Amino acid sequence: MPISLRLKQLAVIPLLAVLSTAMAWADVPPPKPDLSPLYEQWQLDESTIAELEAYFQQMREARESLREQDFASRQERRDAMRALRDTHRANLETILDEDQLQDLKAYMRQFGHRRGGHKKQRSESGEIEG
């Protein structure tokens, strides 16, 4: 690989970091992930895909609604978000099987879909490490 091409590639990395940080500070939600590769891998029919897409949209709207609400404390906000997340997981378990749920988690982590910019490592049990 020519050195000039490698230098150009390296120059993009700080730019991406700055853009990512700016989006986090501006409270811009991450872009909607393209789940079509997973849908193809799982060989889902069109009605199941439509059901999932509608459900994901509903969850995005519910999450946004919670973000806009005023809470008495940070803990109250955290508890409401956790309750929404738990409901979301339980509902997904009625649509997807265990392998599909694991695929979805891995896919979302691959694209950094974790709000707040805190990318702490979690163990398999979900506990924060470090």
RAZI-V816415 format. One record per backbone hydrogen bond with DSSP energy under -0.5 kcal/mol. NH is the residue of the N-H (numbers start at 1). CO is the residue of the C=O. Records with the same first field share a line. If there is no record, write none. Layout:
NH: CO / CO
This chain:
6: 2
7: 3
8: 4
9: 5
10: 6
11: 7
12: 8 / 9
13: 9
14: 10
15: 11
16: 12
17: 13
18: 14
19: 15
20: 16
21: 17
22: 18
23: 19
24: 20
25: 21
26: 22
27: 24
28: 23
29: 27
35: 33
38: 35
39: 35
40: 36
41: 37
42: 38
43: 39 / 40
44: 39
49: 45
50: 46
51: 47
52: 48
53: 49
54: 50
55: 51
56: 52
57: 53
58: 54
59: 55
60: 56
61: 57
62: 58
63: 59
64: 60
65: 61
66: 62
67: 63
68: 64
69: 65 / 66
77: 73
78: 74
79: 75
80: 76
81: 77
82: 78
83: 79
84: 80
85: 81
86: 82
87: 83
88: 84
89: 85
90: 86
91: 87
92: 88
93: 89
94: 90 / 91
95: 91 / 92
96: 92
101: 97
102: 98
103: 99
104: 100
105: 101
106: 102
107: 103
108: 104
109: 105
110: 106
111: 107
112: 109
113: 108
114: 112
117: 114
118: 115
119: 117
120: 118
121: 129
123: 127
126: 123
129: 121
